Amino acid sequence: MRSELFRAACTNPAPVLVYDESEHRGPSEASTFVVILATSVKAPSTIADSLARSYGAESGGYDPSKRGFVAALSHRAVSGLRCEPAVASIEEDATIRDGNSPSPR
């Protein structure tokens, strides 16, 4: 589901996909997301580290299997990252079980 919780102040924001909006209670509470980088990004590891630092997030670094990085992000950080040209999309980090409800990884 596309989330309207993360408003972006730019003309072409990256999409945000969440699986259960009820889990995103307050704007200051962090949730875990996968930030997927654009395929055109050169030096993705460097860009991933820079973006995480810029938005006050700790991440395990660039993960080639995800084409991005995983980090705990506040609403404000997600909204800001949506406007970064290097970001293709942002997805809630969850595992879907039995095709029904997701559960955190």
Backbone as CSV, one residue per row, in Angstrom:
resi,resn,N_x,N_y,N_z,CA_x,CA_y,CA_z,C_x,C_y,C_z
1,MET,0.850,-1.158,0.000,0.000,0.000,0.000,0.903,1.230,0.000
2,ARG,0.549,2.196,-0.782,1.303,3.444,-0.784,0.868,4.275,0.414
3,SER,1.823,4.855,1.087,1.495,5.586,2.302,1.405,7.081,2.063
4,GLU,0.403,7.674,2.658,0.244,9.131,2.636,0.822,9.745,3.905
5,LEU,1.432,8.927,4.745,1.967,9.401,6.015,3.248,10.213,5.857
6,PHE,3.920,10.028,4.743,5.249,10.604,4.576,5.227,11.656,3.468
7,ARG,4.698,12.804,3.756,4.572,13.888,2.775,5.957,14.404,2.397
8,ALA,6.141,14.648,1.115,7.424,15.139,0.617,7.252,16.522,0.009
9,ALA,8.250,17.365,0.210,8.209,18.739,-0.291,9.019,18.865,-1.573
10,CYS,8.694,18.018,-2.556,9.364,18.091,-3.848,8.363,17.688,-4.920
11,THR,8.714,17.937,-6.174,7.754,17.695,-7.247,7.678,16.239,-7.706
12,ASN,8.733,15.468,-7.517,8.730,14.087,-7.990,9.282,13.152,-6.912
13,PRO,8.540,12.975,-5.805,9.071,12.154,-4.707,9.084,10.666,-5.032
14,ALA,10.037,9.968,-4.459,10.085,8.509,-4.580,8.895,7.920,-3.829
15,PRO,8.327,6.833,-4.330,7.197,6.216,-3.626,7.622,5.556,-2.317
16,VAL,6.691,5.513,-1.376,6.895,4.819,-0.105,5.843,3.727,-0.015
17,LEU,6.283,2.508,0.234,5.363,1.389,0.372,5.395,0.886,1.806
18,VAL,4.228,0.849,2.433,4.107,0.294,3.779,3.038,-0.795,3.753
19,TYR,3.140,-1.714,4.688,2.223,-2.844,4.722,1.165,-2.704,5.801
20,ASP,1.429,-1.913,6.832,0.447,-1.711,7.891,0.631,-0.312,8.457
21,GLU,-0.181,0.628,7.971,-0.043,2.016,8.407,-0.326,2.195,9.891
22,SER,-1.055,1.290,10.498,-1.369,1.420,11.922,-0.124,1.304,12.789
23,GLU,0.941,0.702,12.253,2.179,0.566,13.017,2.992,1.855,13.031
24,HIS,2.628,2.836,12.220,3.368,4.095,12.136,2.588,5.150,12.907
25,ARG,2.696,5.083,14.227,1.862,5.879,15.109,2.225,7.355,15.156
26,GLY,3.465,7.661,15.377,3.825,9.061,15.559,4.966,9.471,14.667
27,PRO,4.993,10.743,14.283,6.030,11.206,13.363,7.446,11.092,13.905
28,SER,7.604,11.055,15.228,8.960,10.986,15.773,9.415,9.548,15.999
29,GLU,8.503,8.583,15.907,8.868,7.185,16.108,9.517,6.620,14.853
30,ALA,10.614,5.922,15.043,11.323,5.335,13.907,10.775,3.953,13.584
31,SER,10.718,3.647,12.312,10.373,2.321,11.818,11.482,1.897,10.865
32,THR,11.584,0.608,10.611,12.649,0.111,9.749,12.184,0.074,8.293
33,PHE,13.008,0.651,7.425,12.708,0.740,6.002,13.895,0.280,5.176
34,VAL,13.609,-0.141,3.951,14.641,-0.408,2.961,14.608,0.774,1.999
35,VAL,15.727,1.469,1.887,15.849,2.592,0.959,16.516,2.042,-0.293
36,ILE,15.762,1.995,-1.388,16.252,1.417,-2.638,16.799,2.529,-3.527
37,LEU,18.035,2.356,-3.939,18.700,3.376,-4.746,18.363,3.215,-6.227
38,ALA,18.423,4.326,-6.936,18.188,4.327,-8.387,19.277,3.508,-9.072
39,THR,18.914,2.841,-10.152,19.886,2.017,-10.875,21.008,2.854,-11.484
40,SER,20.761,4.139,-11.673,21.767,5.021,-12.269,22.835,5.492,-11.277
41,VAL,22.670,5.175,-10.005,23.604,5.634,-8.968,24.961,4.977,-9.143
42,LYS,25.983,5.826,-9.225,27.365,5.352,-9.258,27.859,5.303,-7.815
43,ALA,28.696,4.357,-7.481,29.233,4.192,-6.130,28.108,4.081,-5.093
44,PRO,27.229,3.077,-5.236,26.075,2.973,-4.345,26.425,2.838,-2.867
45,SER,27.526,2.190,-2.551,27.925,2.047,-1.156,28.206,3.409,-0.523
46,THR,28.917,4.253,-1.240,29.230,5.600,-0.757,27.971,6.435,-0.618
47,ILE,27.085,6.357,-1.596,25.831,7.118,-1.567,24.956,6.642,-0.410
48,ALA,24.859,5.331,-0.213,24.047,4.787,0.879,24.542,5.293,2.230
49,ASP,25.850,5.248,2.442,26.421,5.731,3.702,26.152,7.220,3.894
50,SER,26.317,7.991,2.832,26.106,9.436,2.894,24.646,9.773,3.216
51,LEU,23.709,9.089,2.544,22.286,9.346,2.796,21.909,8.978,4.232
52,ALA,22.366,7.826,4.698,22.057,7.410,6.067,22.568,8.439,7.069
53,ARG,23.799,8.886,6.906,24.372,9.896,7.805,23.597,11.198,7.726
54,SER,23.255,11.628,6.521,22.550,12.902,6.331,21.203,12.939,7.040
55,TYR,20.571,11.788,7.173,19.249,11.728,7.799,19.287,11.113,9.194
56,GLY,20.492,11.053,9.784,20.641,10.609,11.168,20.296,9.150,11.396
57,ALA,20.484,8.330,10.390,20.138,6.913,10.507,21.393,6.061,10.585
58,GLU,21.304,4.985,11.338,22.371,4.000,11.349,21.935,2.864,10.445
59,SER,22.800,2.484,9.543,22.466,1.364,8.668,23.647,0.419,8.631
60,GLY,23.399,-0.773,8.160,24.467,-1.756,8.013,25.253,-1.544,6.732
61,GLY,24.983,-0.446,6.046,25.668,-0.156,4.795,24.882,-0.669,3.604
62,TYR,25.452,-0.475,2.453,24.805,-0.865,1.201,24.679,-2.378,1.111
63,ASP,23.513,-2.848,0.709,23.257,-4.280,0.530,22.902,-4.512,-0.935
64,PRO,23.817,-5.114,-1.701,23.565,-5.318,-3.134,22.296,-6.126,-3.418
65,SER,21.931,-7.061,-2.540,20.737,-7.868,-2.782,19.456,-7.036,-2.666
66,LYS,19.530,-5.934,-1.938,18.377,-5.042,-1.795,18.496,-3.819,-2.708
67,ARG,19.678,-3.649,-3.305,19.996,-2.464,-4.121,19.795,-1.187,-3.302
68,GLY,20.130,-1.287,-2.017,19.971,-0.139,-1.135,20.453,-0.453,0.264
69,PHE,19.837,0.191,1.258,20.233,-0.030,2.638,19.009,-0.070,3.535
70,VAL,19.163,-0.731,4.682,18.101,-0.846,5.673,18.463,0.064,6.837
71,ALA,17.465,0.828,7.313,17.718,1.729,8.437,16.420,2.032,9.176
72,ALA,16.555,2.333,10.459,15.422,2.827,11.237,15.292,4.310,10.929
73,LEU,14.122,4.727,10.432,13.926,6.105,9.977,12.668,6.713,10.586
74,SER,12.758,7.974,10.959,11.591,8.719,11.419,10.760,9.140,10.211
75,HIS,9.541,9.610,10.462,8.704,10.124,9.370,9.437,11.233,8.619
76,ARG,10.078,12.103,9.376,10.797,13.241,8.767,11.916,12.766,7.840
77,ALA,12.662,11.750,8.286,13.748,11.226,7.463,13.203,10.586,6.182
78,VAL,12.110,9.819,6.300,11.511,9.199,5.112,11.044,10.279,4.143
79,SER,10.383,11.308,4.664,9.904,12.403,3.809,11.059,13.078,3.082
80,GLY,12.162,13.295,3.767,13.330,13.913,3.142,13.985,13.018,2.105
81,LEU,14.147,11.750,2.445,14.773,10.808,1.512,13.969,10.666,0.225
82,ARG,12.663,10.828,0.303,11.821,10.733,-0.899,12.228,11.751,-1.958
83,CYS,12.829,12.847,-1.541,13.205,13.918,-2.472,14.657,13.817,-2.948
84,GLU,15.371,12.823,-2.484,16.760,12.646,-2.908,16.787,11.984,-4.291
85,PRO,17.495,12.568,-5.259,17.536,12.004,-6.616,18.087,10.581,-6.678
86,ALA,18.919,10.203,-5.724,19.519,8.865,-5.729,18.552,7.789,-5.233
87,VAL,17.412,8.180,-4.671,16.461,7.221,-4.093,15.366,6.882,-5.104
88,ALA,15.222,5.585,-5.397,14.181,5.120,-6.321,12.873,4.869,-5.582
89,SER,12.954,4.268,-4.395,11.763,4.004,-3.590,12.177,3.656,-2.173
90,ILE,11.178,3.650,-1.286,11.396,3.306,0.116,10.293,2.335,0.500
91,GLU,10.687,1.216,1.105,9.716,0.198,1.486,9.869,-0.166,2.947
92,GLU,8.740,-0.406,3.597,8.778,-0.909,4.959,9.503,-2.250,4.938
93,ASP,10.376,-2.470,5.903,11.118,-3.722,6.001,10.238,-4.730,6.735
94,ALA,9.586,-5.602,5.992,8.679,-6.585,6.576,8.728,-7.865,5.771
95,THR,8.341,-8.945,6.408,8.231,-10.236,5.747,6.755,-10.564,5.627
96,ILE,6.310,-10.909,4.438,4.916,-11.275,4.227,4.792,-12.785,4.450
97,ARG,3.851,-13.173,5.296,3.645,-14.593,5.581,2.282,-15.028,5.100
98,ASP,2.221,-16.153,4.450,0.967,-16.756,3.985,0.134,-15.801,3.146
99,GLY,0.740,-14.791,2.565,-0.004,-13.845,1.745,-0.951,-12.968,2.539
100,ASN,-0.899,-13.045,3.850,-1.806,-12.240,4.684,-1.089,-11.043,5.268
101,SER,-0.884,-11.030,6.545,-0.304,-9.861,7.190,1.215,-9.969,7.279
102,PRO,1.893,-8.816,7.201,3.349,-8.828,7.306,3.777,-8.951,8.767
103,SER,4.990,-9.368,8.950,5.575,-9.345,10.290,6.978,-8.798,10.153
104,PRO,7.426,-8.014,11.127,8.769,-7.418,11.043,9.835,-8.488,10.913
105,ARG,10.920,-8.129,10.224,12.052,-9.051,10.078,12.902,-8.999,11.312
